[in-house]
Amino acid sequence: MTHRVSGSVVLIGALAGGGSALGGVSPSMLANTCTGCHGTNGASVGSPVPTISGVNPEVWTEVMLSYKNDERPSSIMTRLAKGYTNDEIEIMAEYFAKKPFVRAKQDYEEAKAREGQKYHKKYCELCHEQGGRVSDEGGILAGQWTSYLRYAMDDYLSGRREMTKKMRRKVHKLRDAHGDEAIGDLLEYYASPQD
């Protein structure tokens, strides 16, 4: 989205008598621009595209600003994020935070998920609480699309995306102790919650 489109959305919202969040644009009007890829109310139905509902608004805002500031790799989101003002990003973050996170219905291997659960408890639970269901410090992992999580982890491991010091330390400990297959087991565990 460009600034020109964003300005058009503001004008259309004002003419339509929309909410008064920003120049007549309601939060739902801003959020509707995400629907084409991320699904209604941010509940993705496509495996490479993450569900963005239910995420802590501070985390959501941080992610969007990292796209906007070229700090996080993405050919599409980097361009789109630049089209929003910081205020619009914060409004969308609050909007999506109030929507329920809808867990993806996807296949997973039970034996690997059981191993992944052990790894999660030992290495990830401190930040990704309740089995990855809470997003106070990071995104919701439990029920997120596996292919999206795999792309994200590949970006982290390759250095294209920066890990926090705490995450880097935990991931290295996990891989040193259990090998690269442990990452796959973790992803199977995150695929297993579907309700």
N, C-alpha and C positions, 0 to 999 in steps of 0.2 A: 504494500500500500504506500502511495506517495503522499506528500503533504497536500497536494492538490486534491486527491481522493478524500483524504481526511477532512479537508475543508468543505468538500462537497457533502460529506456525510453530516457535518455540523449544520450546513445550510438546509439539507433535506430534513434533518431532525427538527430544526427550528420551524420550518414550514409545516411539518406534520404535527406540530404541537407535542413533540416528544418531551421526555424528562428534561430537567434543567442541570444535569451533571456538568456539561461543558457546552455552553452556547446552544442549549436545546437538545443535546444528544443524551439519550438515556444510556445507562450502562448496558442494557440488553442490545441496543443498536450497535454499540462498539463490539460487544461480544459476538454478535451475529457474523462479523467478518471472519471469525475463526471457525465457524461451523462447517464450511466446505471441506476442510481437512480434518479438524479435530472432532467433528460430530456435534449433534445437538447438545447444548449445555456443556460442551467440552468432553463428552463421552465418546471417545474414538471407536469406530467400527473397523478401522483398517490397521493391520498389524504393524506396519513400520511407523505409524503416527501415534504419538502418546496421547493418553487421556490426560486432560489438563484441568479437570474439575476436582474440587475438594482439596486442592493443594494450598498450603499455607501462603497467604498473600505476599508475605515478605520474600519467600522463596520464589514465587511466581514472578514478582517484580524483578528480583535479582537475575533470574534467567533471561527475561526479556531485555533487560538493560545490558546483559552480557552479549546478547545477540546484536543489539543496537550499537554497541561500542566495539564490535569486531573482536570480542574476547572469547567467543564460543563458536565453534565451526558449524556452519549450516549454509548451504547455498540459498535456500528459500527463506528461512526465518531471519537471517541477517538483513536481507533486503526488506522484508515486511516490517520488522521491528523499527527500522529507521523511519518509517512512515508515521509512527505514533509519537505523540509528545509523552513526556514522563508522566504527566497527569493522567493522560488516557490509559497508559499502561497500569498505573495504580488503580484506576477505576475498574479496568478489566480484571485485575488480580482480585479485588474485593468481590466482584461479581462471581467469578468462577470458584472462589473459596467457599461460597455459600451453596454451591451445587454439589450434589452427592457424587462421590467417586464411584464409577461403575466399573467393576472388575471384568476384565476380558474373559470371554469363554474360549479357552484354548487348550490344546493337548499338552500333556506333560508326562514325564516318566516318573512314576511313584517312587521307585527305589532311589533315583537321583535326587528327587525332591526331599526325601528323608535325610540324605547326606547333606543336602543344601541347608536344611533346617538347622543341623548341628553347626555348620559353618556360620550361618547367620547369627545364631545365639552367641557364638564365641567372638566373632569379628565385626558384626554389623549392628547388633541390637542396640548398642549404646546410642547411636545416632538415628537409626531407622527402627524406632520402637514398635512394639506390638507386632512383631513379625514382619516389619516393613509396611504396616498399615498407617503409620502416622508420619506426617511430613513436616515436623517442626524445623528440622535442619536441612532436609533434602526432599526430593520428590517421593511420592508414594510408590513403593516398589511392589508390594503385594497386590497382584492382579493387573499390573501394568503389562502391556504387550511385550512378550519375550524378545521379539525381533528388535523393537525399539531399545530395550535394555541392552541387548547385545551390541547394537551400534554404539550406544553411549559408552559401554565398557571398552569397546575397541578404541574409541577416541581417547578415553582415559589412558589405556595401556600404551598407546602409540605416542602419547604426549601431545596430540592435537587439542586435547581438552585438559585443563589443569585440574588436578585433584587437590583437595585441601590436604594440609600436612597430616592430619589425623587419618584421613581416608587412605592416603598414600602408604602410611605406616601399616595400617591394617591389611590392605591389599597385598603388600609385599610379604607380610607375615603369613597370610593365607597361602599365597603361591609358593613361598619357600617351604612351608610345612606340608602342603597337599598337592602341589602341582597346578598346572593350568586347568586341568579338568574340574577343579573345585569351583572355578568361576561358572562353568556350565551347570554344575550341580546347584549352585546358588540361584541361577536363572530358572531352573526347573522348580525350585522351591517357590520363587516369586510368582511363577505361573499357576501354582496349585490353588491358591485361594480364589474362588469364583463366586462367592456370595457376598 
